[in-house]
Amino acid sequence: MKVLHYINQFFGQLGGEDSAYAPLEVRSGTVGPGKVLQSMLKDCEIVATAVCGDNYFVENTEQLEKEIADALDEYEIDLVIAGPGFNAGRYGMACGGVCKIAFEKGLPAVSALYEENPGLDLYRKYGYIFPADKQARGMKPALEKIAAFVNKIAEGGEIGLPEEEGYYVRGIRRPAWREKTGAQRAVDMAVAKALGQPFKTEVEMPVFDHIVPSEPVADLSKATVALITSGGIVPKGNPDHLEALSASKWVAYTKDSFGGDFSNIQAEVAHGGYDPAYGNENGNRVLPADAMEELERRGVIGKFYDKMLVTVGNCMDIKKATKYGKEMAEQLKNDGVDAVLLTST
């Protein structure tokens, strides 16, 4: 089988964030992790590697659909492998997008993403996506999962259910023979549930947290409003050593922390998930403290809370995000804050 492997600018050895806008290029043979992947494959050859900057892909998806589809035809591709993308949001979206292009061409596509990567929920039905670590340190086990599955496809093996093969549930239903009718199986499950016996539903339903929205602010002109961000804007030098991803804390900064003048914030971006150039040039693009100060001056809000709460949302799991949110909320409520403006990236 002829395989096309998709990777981003980092794994394609073009660079980091400075190369996030690198346009698509298709190279013959293997590049970066593709060399290791090729050593694990049996009756498959990676004949081409597509490399593209994360920002370029997500901002030019429609254009790239045609370019990648053309590459699939040119190299007579039989199967597509994307990533692994781990918990990198933009990379995960690109991996999912490539799987979708392959799916629409009638080709199998395989990838590996962390369970909270946004690309998973958007593109899971278009490819066989396996669990991966949050970070690239999990490259080898992710490649092993992908290679074992691709080898099975190449050998003509029958693809089993998600729980048998290990890929995420795709949400695709397909005809299958069962000894009992659907009505009989439903009654059996209902009886087992009533008797407290184990049973397994055939249609897993999503579980959502129930969040009760806050009451609207009655009068903004009398309200104390706080500004918080997950965009990782910090004072010059990052004195609190806020991590670029998987942040272990959140921090609070005052006006003096940023040089005492909101019209010219002395700040830098600690976030590792987006191009920091514009935030480094003017911190107000991430943390619009100048606009908040202006709203206070004009009487639109009663008071701009004197502390700005900052963390980095990149690669942050839901459990940690919930913990930080509760801690921030407790401080803000204790200080009499009425409303919060959250900026993200």
N, C-alpha and C positions, 0 to 999 in steps of 0.2 A: 504494500500500500504506500502511496505517496502522501506525505504529510506536510502541511504548512504549520509552522509554529509562530505564534504571535507573542511578542514581548514589548515592554515599554522602553523608554530612552535609557533608563538606568541599567537594566539587564542587557540592553543592546549596546552598552558601552559608549553611548553618546555623551553622557553626563548626568547630572542630577536635575535640580529644579531649573538651572540655567538652560537646560535643553528641553524643558517641558513643552515647548511649542515647536519641536522638531517635526517636520512633516513626515508622512509615511514613506518608508523606503523598503523595498523587497529585495533581499539578498539571497543568492543561491547558497544552499547548504545550511549548516548550523552556526549559531552565534550564542555565546554566553552559556546559560543553563541548558540550551539545546544540545550542547556537546555531551553533557552528562546524560540527558534524556535519551539521546540516540544510542548510547551504550547499553541502555536498559531495554530498548526495543528489539524485537526479533524480526518479524517479516514486514518491517516498516522502515521507510527511509525519510528523514526530514530533508526534503529537496529544496525547501525555501523557508526563509525566516522573514516575517514582517515586523519591522521596528517602527514605532511611532511615539511621539511625545504625548504624555497623558493629557495635558491641556489641549493640544492640537486635536486629539481624537474626540474628546467630549464636546468641543466647539465646532467640529466639522464632520459630524457623524454622517450626514446625508451624502456628502461628497465622498467620504471614505467607503461607504457601502459599495459604490460602483468600482472604486479602485481596488478594493480587496476582492470583490467578486471577479473582476478581470484577472487578478493574479491567480485565483483559484482555477480559472479556465486555462490560463497560460501554462501553468505548471501541471495541469491535469491532476489536481489534488483529489484524493479519496477521503481524507479525514483531516480535521483541524484540531490543533491543540492550542489553548490560550493560557498564558501565564506559566505557573501559578501567580495569582494576584494577592494572596494573603489578605490583610485587612486594609490595603491601600484603596481608598474609595474611588479615585479617578481611574486607577489601573483596573480595579474590579469592574467598573462600568465599561471600560474598553474591552476587557476580556469577554464580558457578557455580550457586548455589541458584536464582537467577532463571531461568537457562537451563534448569534441570531442570523448573521449573514450566511454562515455555513448551513444553518437549518433551512433557510429559505432557498438554498441551492440543492437541498436534498442530501446534504453531507452530514455525517455524525461529527459532533464537536465535543471536546472534553476539556475541562478546566478544573481548578482547585481554588477555593476562596474560604476565608474565615467566615464563620456563621453570621457575623454582624455586618459583613461587607454589603453596602447598598446594591452592588451589582447582582447579588444572589437573588433577592426577591424580584428584581425587575426582569432577570433573564433566565431564571432557573429552568423554565420549560423548553428553552432552546438548545440546551446541551446537558451533558452529564457532568455535573459539578460536584467535586469531592471536597470534604472538609480539609482545611489547611490551617496551619498555625497563624497567629497574628502577624508574625514577622518572618523575614527571609531566612532566619536561622532554621526554619522548618522546611527548607527547600528540598532536601533529600527525601524525607518521607512523603512529601507531596508528589514529587516526581515518581516515586515508586508506586504510589496509588494510580497515578495517571498511566504509567507504563504498563502495569499489570492489566488494567482495563482495556487499553488500546491493543495489547497483545491478544487478549481474548477476542476482541472484535476482528482482528486480522486473521485469527485462526477459524473464524466462522462460528464461534460459540454463541449460544443463545444468551441474550442479556436478561439478567434476572431483575427482580424488584429492588427498590432502593435498599431495603433492609438486608437483602442478600448480597448486593454488590458493594454497598457502602456509600453510594452517591446520595446527595440530598433529594428529597421528594420533589418531583417535577410538577405535580399537579395535573398530570395527564392521565386520563382514564382510557383503558383499552379493554376490548372484549376478552373474557376469560371463562372457562368452564368451571362450574362448582357442583358438588354433589347435591347441594340443597339450593332451593330458590332463594331469592333475596328476602322474601317475606318470612321464610322459615329461619333464615340466619338472623334476621332482625328480632324475631320472637326469642330465639335462643339467647341472644345478647341481653335482651330485656329481662329474661328470667334469671340469667347469671348475675346481672346487676342487682336485681331485687334480693337475691339470696346471698349477696356479698361474695360471689365467686369471681375469679379472674375472667376477663373477656377483653377482646381487642376490637375496637371499632374499625370499620373499613373506610370510613371517611373522617380523617382527622380535621377537627375544627380549630381555627386559630384562637388563641387566648389573648385578650387585650386587657391592659390595665384600665380601670375606670377612673378617669381623672375629672374631678368636679371643677369646672371653671370658676375663677374668682368673680366676684361681683364687679361690675364696671365702676371706675372711679367717678364719683358723683361730681366733683369739681376739680379739674386739673389745676386750675389757677391757685388752689390752696393745697395741692398735693406735693409731697416729697417724692421725687422720682430718682431711682437709682439706674446706673448704667453698668451692665455686666457684659462680658464677651467670652466666647470660646475660641477667639481668634489669636490668642497668645501674644498680644501686644504688651511689651514690658519696657521698663526704663533701660536706657543705654547700658550695655554690659550685662544685662540679665542678672541682676544682683541676687535674686532668689533661686537662680538655676532652674527655672521652669523648663521641664523637658519638652522636646519638640514633638514627641508622641508618647502615648500611654502616660500622661501626666500623673504624678503621684500626689498632686496638691492643687489648691487654688490659692491665689494671693490677692491681697487688697492693696490698692495704691491710691495715694492722694494727689492733689494738684502739684504739690512740691516734689513728689516722686518723679514727675515728668518735666521738671525744670521750672515750674511755677507759672507757666504761660501756655494756656490751652490753644492759643492761636498758632503756636509752633511747638508741638509736643516733642520733647527729646526722648524718642523711643525707638525700639526696633522690634522685629517680629521673631518670636521664638518658635512659632508654629512650623512644623516640617511638612505640611500637607498642601501648601499653595505657594505661588510665586511671591516672595516677600518684598520685591522691589518697591512697589507703590506704598506699602505699609511702612517700610524703612524710610522712605522719602517724606511721608507725612502720616504720623500715627493716627490722625483723626479719620483716616480712611477705614480704619479697623475699629477704632474706639472714638466715635464722634463727640468728644467732650466739648469741642468748640460750639457745636450746634446745641448741645444741652445748656451750656452757659448762656447762649443767645436766647434760648426759650425762657430761661429764668429771668433774664434781663427784660424781656418783652412782656413778662407776666403770663405767658402761656401755661407755665407750670409754677407752682409755688416756690419750690426749692429743689436745687440739684444736689442730691446726696453727696457728701464730701469724700466718699470712698468708692473707687471703681474696682469691681471684683473680676479677676482674670484667671482663666485656665486655658488649656489646649485641648480641644475636642478630638484631635487626630488619634485614631486607634483607641478610643476610650469605650470600654464596654458599658452596657446599660446599668449594671449593678453599681459601678463606680460613679457614673454620671448621676444616678439617683442619689447616692450618698452625698456627693458634692452639692447637688441642688438643694437637698434638705439642710445642709450646713449653711449654705448661703442664705436660704430663706429664713432660717432662725436668726441669723445676725441682722438681716434687714428688718425683720419684724420687730426685733428688740430695739432697734434704733429708730422706729417710727416711720419706716418707709411705706408709702402707700401704693407705689407702682414701680415696675421694673421694665426697662428696655433692654432686650438681649440682642446683641449682634453676633453673627456667626459668619463663617467663610465656606 
